[in-house]
């Protein structure tokens, strides 16, 4: 297979690996400690914008989860 890599210091680094069986691996950096790996048929990669959109939604949801978990427990308790 062949490999295409677009690397940079931002969180949009990616790698596309074309496999010999008609599939490809699409690796996309979410943050410095997490990357997503997608396995898909080459003919479906013409909709890369949908993959990128879904990855953005996933990344935004992760950021919300971690921003909530970083708050002190006292901020979750309501007082009467």
Secondary structure, DSSP 8 states (H G I E B T S, - for coil): -EEEEE--SSTT-EEEEE-TTSEEEEEEEEETTEEEEEEEEGGGGGGHHHHHHHHHHHHHHHHHHHHHHTS-GGGG----
